[in-house]
Amino acid sequence: MSKHQELSSFIWNVCDDVLRGLFKQHEYGDVILPFVVLRRLDCVLESNKDEIYNLYEEYKSKVDDPSPIIKNTVKKEFYNYSKYDLVRLKSDPKNIYINFQNYINEYSKNVYEIIENFQFEKPVEKLNKSNKLSLLIDKFTEIDLHPNVVDNHTMGQIFEELLRKFSEMSNETSGEHYTPRDVVKLLVSLVFSENKEDLQGEGKIRSIFDPCCGAGAVVLGASDEPGILATAMHADGSHRDILCVPGRTDNGALQGSAFLEMGGQAVFKLAVKVLEQVAGEVLAKANLTPADIDWLIPHQANIRIMEGTAKKLGVSRDHVVVTVHDHGNTSAASIPLALDTAVRAGQIKRGQHLLMEGVGGGFTWAAALVKY
């Protein structure tokens, strides 16, 4: 068993030991994920904990904002000036709830905003009322998540594995496989923290591998027999808010947010619905039925959308081309990438019927039925 699987299993077992019977299964992630982040932060700050506390106590009455002094002294972009961390909270079990709240509130602003977005005040209160907050904290302090022990790549694998498990625990969160943007920002800053000077300045060029960036194309040739049997494209702006970039440019200036926004559960439900409908549409145009589909090649959004669409169409799982585990969700490019993979693997044969379909922002969706 690899390190990330071992640690993920340990954290998962915490759910059974502490949370079972107190929280619903689909609520586990709301408790465990923020504690994973807190434990990681504690381990990063551990060697500077006392120094940070002393610096804050020294300068809090001398300057309006001691943050620059603390950051420059300890050489870190975040800090916690509380005298507590998860380990030290255990020293005062009678006051663990109030001390925990103080511990959270005394993180530097950039981290506090991230923790605040987890919105886990109520789960923590529930844990405290059930006398399980101390037990959960005790469990997490058994894990050493210091970067020297668990590197950033492994930490990312742990987080992703936990997200996957929590998402699969309940259909109530189907389609919501995501990492909060603020958590991504924090973890990226940790990845580059040791190379910050080497990455800044003019004239420095660095290559970055982005597994969610892709492109694809298909070359068509003349034929005596029809190859593209039917196509259909649709758009419905009434659903724009569930998958869109709300910002726009006005005379070269950005107005509003430039970040993609997605309502995971809403996208999942609508995607499965419209992909079934558009598949039926192209099949009807070609006078074919779902039984005539040899291969379903969907937009590799996530496995639940693909499996949900296949189930609606009555296409067996072994006739669905799935490459999301290799290429990630590369948006529309995932379709030709999946097609190429299946052709090269010898799965797709000449003369077979292929149904390709996908969804996009706005909200848009389309399908193409071809004879390969």
C-alpha positions in Angstrom: 0.0 0.0 0.0 1.4 3.4 -1.0 1.9 6.2 1.6 -1.1 8.3 0.3 -3.3 5.2 0.5 -2.1 4.3 4.0 -2.7 7.8 5.3 -6.0 8.1 3.5 -7.2 4.8 5.0 -6.1 6.0 8.5 -8.1 9.3 8.1 -11.0 7.3 6.7 -11.0 5.1 9.7 -11.3 8.3 11.9 -14.8 8.7 10.3 -15.8 5.3 11.6 -14.4 5.8 15.0 -15.6 9.3 15.7 -18.3 10.4 13.2 -20.5 7.4 12.7 -23.9 7.9 14.2 -23.3 11.6 14.7 -23.1 12.7 11.1 -24.6 11.4 7.9 -22.2 9.8 5.6 -22.3 12.6 3.0 -21.4 15.1 5.8 -18.1 13.4 6.7 -16.2 15.5 4.3 -17.4 18.7 5.9 -15.7 17.7 9.1 -12.6 15.7 8.0 -11.3 17.8 5.1 -10.8 21.0 7.1 -9.1 19.1 9.9 -6.7 17.6 7.3 -5.8 21.1 6.2 -5.4 22.3 9.8 -3.1 19.4 10.6 -1.0 20.1 7.6 -0.7 23.8 8.5 0.2 22.9 12.1 3.0 20.6 10.9 4.4 23.4 8.6 4.3 25.9 11.4 5.5 23.6 14.2 9.1 24.7 14.2 8.2 28.4 14.4 5.2 28.1 16.7 6.7 29.6 19.8 8.6 32.2 17.8 5.4 33.4 16.1 3.5 33.6 19.4 6.4 35.7 21.0 6.7 38.0 18.0 3.0 38.7 18.1 2.9 39.4 21.8 5.9 41.7 21.5 4.6 43.8 18.6 0.8 43.7 18.9 0.8 46.9 20.9 3.7 48.6 19.1 2.4 48.4 15.5 -1.0 48.4 13.8 -0.2 45.2 11.9 2.5 42.8 13.1 2.0 40.5 10.0 5.0 41.9 7.9 7.3 41.5 10.9 6.2 37.9 11.6 6.3 36.9 7.9 9.8 38.4 7.3 11.1 36.8 10.5 9.9 33.3 10.1 10.0 33.3 6.3 6.5 32.0 5.8 3.5 33.5 4.1 1.0 32.5 6.8 1.1 32.1 10.6 -1.0 31.4 13.7 -0.3 33.6 16.7 -2.4 31.5 19.1 -0.5 29.6 21.8 -2.4 26.6 20.7 -2.2 24.1 17.8 -4.0 20.8 17.6 -1.4 19.1 19.8 -1.5 21.8 22.5 -5.2 21.9 22.6 -5.2 18.5 24.2 -3.5 19.9 27.3 -6.7 21.6 28.4 -9.6 19.2 27.6 -12.1 21.1 29.7 -11.8 24.2 27.7 -11.0 22.6 24.3 -14.0 24.1 22.5 -13.3 27.8 23.4 -9.5 27.3 22.9 -10.2 25.7 19.5 -12.2 28.7 18.4 -9.4 31.1 19.5 -6.9 28.9 17.7 -8.9 29.2 14.4 -9.5 32.9 14.8 -5.8 33.7 15.3 -4.6 32.4 11.9 -3.3 35.0 9.5 -6.0 36.6 7.3 -5.1 34.6 4.2 -5.5 31.3 6.0 -8.5 32.3 8.1 -10.5 33.2 5.0 -9.8 29.7 3.6 -10.9 28.0 6.9 -13.9 30.3 7.1 -15.1 29.0 3.6 -15.3 25.5 5.0 -18.1 26.7 7.2 -17.5 24.0 9.8 -18.5 26.0 12.9 -21.7 23.9 13.3 -20.0 20.6 12.8 -17.4 21.6 15.4 -20.2 22.7 17.8 -21.9 19.3 17.2 -18.7 17.4 18.0 -18.2 19.4 21.2 -21.8 18.8 22.4 -21.3 15.1 21.8 -17.9 15.1 23.6 -16.1 14.0 20.5 -14.2 17.1 19.6 -11.3 16.1 21.8 -11.3 12.6 20.4 -11.2 13.8 16.8 -8.3 16.2 17.6 -6.4 13.4 19.3 -6.8 11.2 16.3 -5.5 13.8 13.9 -2.4 14.6 16.0 -1.3 11.0 15.4 -0.6 11.9 11.8 2.6 13.6 10.8 1.8 15.7 7.7 5.0 17.8 7.7 6.3 18.4 4.1 9.5 16.5 5.0 7.4 13.4 5.7 4.5 13.9 3.3 5.6 15.8 0.2 3.2 18.1 -1.6 2.4 15.6 -4.4 1.5 12.9 -1.8 -0.5 15.5 0.1 -2.5 16.3 -3.0 -3.1 12.6 -3.6 -4.4 12.2 0.0 -6.8 15.1 -0.4 -8.1 13.9 -3.8 -8.6 10.4 -2.5 -10.6 11.6 0.5 -12.7 13.9 -1.8 -13.4 10.9 -4.0 -14.4 8.7 -1.0 -16.6 11.3 0.6 -18.3 12.1 -2.7 -19.1 8.5 -3.3 -20.6 8.0 0.1 -23.9 9.5 -0.9 -25.9 10.2 -4.0 -26.8 13.6 -2.4 -23.4 14.9 -3.6 -23.3 13.2 -7.0 -21.3 15.3 -9.5 -19.6 17.5 -6.8 -16.1 16.2 -7.3 -14.2 19.4 -6.7 -11.4 21.1 -4.7 -12.4 24.5 -3.2 -10.5 27.2 -5.1 -9.0 28.7 -1.9 -7.7 25.3 -0.9 -6.1 24.9 -4.3 -4.5 28.4 -4.0 -3.2 27.5 -0.5 -1.7 24.2 -1.6 -0.1 25.7 -4.7 1.5 28.4 -2.6 2.9 25.6 -0.4 4.2 23.8 -3.5 6.2 26.8 -4.7 7.1 28.3 -1.3 10.7 26.8 -1.4 11.3 28.1 -4.9 9.8 31.5 -4.6 12.9 33.5 -5.4 13.8 31.3 -8.4 10.3 31.8 -9.9 10.2 35.6 -9.6 11.9 38.3 -11.7 12.3 39.2 -15.3 13.7 36.9 -18.0 12.9 33.7 -16.1 11.0 31.0 -18.1 9.6 28.0 -16.5 7.6 25.1 -18.0 4.5 23.9 -16.1 2.6 20.7 -16.8 -1.2 21.2 -16.6 -3.0 17.9 -16.8 -6.3 19.7 -17.4 -5.2 21.5 -20.6 -5.8 19.6 -23.9 -6.6 19.9 -27.5 -7.9 17.5 -30.1 -9.0 17.3 -33.7 -10.3 14.7 -36.2 -9.3 14.8 -39.9 -12.3 13.9 -42.2 -12.0 12.5 -45.7 -14.4 12.0 -48.6 -16.2 8.7 -48.8 -18.9 7.0 -50.8 -20.7 6.1 -47.6 -22.0 8.5 -45.0 -19.7 8.8 -41.9 -21.4 11.6 -40.0 -24.9 10.1 -39.5 -26.4 12.9 -37.4 -25.5 15.9 -35.2 -27.4 18.1 -32.8 -26.4 21.2 -30.9 -28.3 23.2 -28.2 -27.9 26.1 -25.9 -30.1 27.4 -23.1 -29.1 30.7 -21.4 -31.6 30.2 -18.5 -29.0 27.8 -17.0 -26.0 30.0 -17.5 -25.4 30.6 -13.8 -24.6 26.9 -13.0 -21.5 26.9 -15.3 -20.1 30.2 -16.5 -17.4 32.8 -16.2 -19.5 35.8 -14.9 -16.9 38.5 -15.7 -16.5 40.3 -19.0 -14.1 42.8 -20.6 -15.1 46.4 -21.2 -12.6 48.5 -23.2 -9.8 46.1 -22.2 -10.7 46.2 -18.5 -12.1 43.3 -16.6 -15.6 43.7 -15.1 -16.6 41.1 -12.6 -15.0 37.8 -11.7 -12.7 36.1 -14.3 -13.0 32.7 -12.5 -15.1 29.8 -13.7 -18.0 29.2 -11.4 -19.8 25.8 -11.3 -22.7 24.4 -9.3 -21.6 20.8 -9.2 -24.8 19.1 -8.3 -26.9 21.3 -10.7 -24.5 20.6 -13.6 -24.6 16.8 -12.9 -28.4 16.7 -12.9 -28.8 18.8 -16.0 -26.0 17.2 -17.9 -27.4 13.7 -17.5 -30.8 14.9 -18.5 -29.8 16.8 -21.7 -27.2 14.3 -22.8 -29.9 11.6 -22.8 -32.2 13.8 -24.8 -29.6 14.8 -27.4 -28.5 11.2 -27.8 -32.1 10.2 -28.5 -32.3 13.1 -30.9 -29.4 12.1 -33.1 -30.4 8.4 -32.9 -33.9 9.3 -34.2 -32.4 11.4 -37.0 -30.3 8.4 -38.1 -33.2 5.9 -37.6 -31.1 4.0 -35.1 -31.7 2.9 -31.4 -29.5 2.8 -28.4 -28.9 -0.9 -29.1 -27.1 0.2 -32.3 -24.4 2.1 -30.4 -21.1 0.3 -30.4 -19.2 2.9 -28.3 -20.3 5.8 -26.2 -17.5 8.5 -26.2 -18.6 11.2 -23.8 -17.1 14.4 -22.6 -14.8 13.2 -19.7 -16.4 15.5 -17.1 -16.5 13.0 -14.3 -17.3 9.3 -14.0 -20.7 9.8 -12.4 -22.0 11.9 -15.3 -20.7 9.3 -17.8 -22.1 6.4 -16.0 -25.4 8.2 -15.4 -25.8 9.0 -19.2 -24.8 5.4 -20.2 -27.4 4.0 -17.7 -30.1 6.2 -19.1 -29.3 5.1 -22.7 -29.0 1.4 -21.7 -25.4 1.3 -22.8 -23.2 -1.2 -20.8 -20.2 0.2 -18.9 -17.8 -1.8 -21.0 -19.0 0.0 -24.1 -18.2 3.5 -22.7 -14.8 4.9 -23.5 -13.4 6.3 -20.2 -10.1 8.2 -20.1 -10.7 10.7 -17.3 -8.2 8.9 -15.1 -5.5 9.5 -17.7 -6.3 12.9 -19.2 -8.5 14.6 -16.5 -11.4 16.8 -17.6 -9.9 18.6 -20.6 -13.4 19.9 -21.5 -14.4 19.4 -25.2 -10.9 18.2 -26.0 -11.5 15.1 -23.9 -13.8 13.7 -26.6 -11.2 13.5 -29.4 -8.6 12.5 -26.9 -10.8 9.6 -25.8 -11.5 8.7 -29.4 -7.8 8.6 -30.2 -7.1 6.4 -27.2 -9.8 3.9 -28.0 -8.7 3.7 -31.7 -5.0 3.2 -30.8 -6.0 0.5 -28.2 -7.9 -1.4 -30.9 -11.2 -1.1 -29.2 -12.9 0.8 -32.0 -13.3 -1.0 -35.3 -14.2 0.2 -38.7 -17.9 0.2 -39.4 -18.9 0.7 -35.8 -21.4 3.3 -34.6 -19.9 5.9 -32.2 -22.0 8.3 -30.2 -19.9 11.4 -29.0 -21.5 14.0 -26.8 -20.6 16.7 -24.4 -21.7 19.8 -22.4 -20.3 23.3 -21.9 -20.8 26.6 -20.2 -23.7 28.8 -21.0 -25.4 26.1 -20.8 -24.6 24.2 -24.0 -24.7 20.6 -25.1 -24.3 18.6 -28.3 -23.9 15.1 -29.8 -22.6 13.5 -33.0 -23.4 10.0 -34.2 -20.8 8.7 -36.6 -20.0 5.5 -38.4 -16.2 5.0 -38.0 
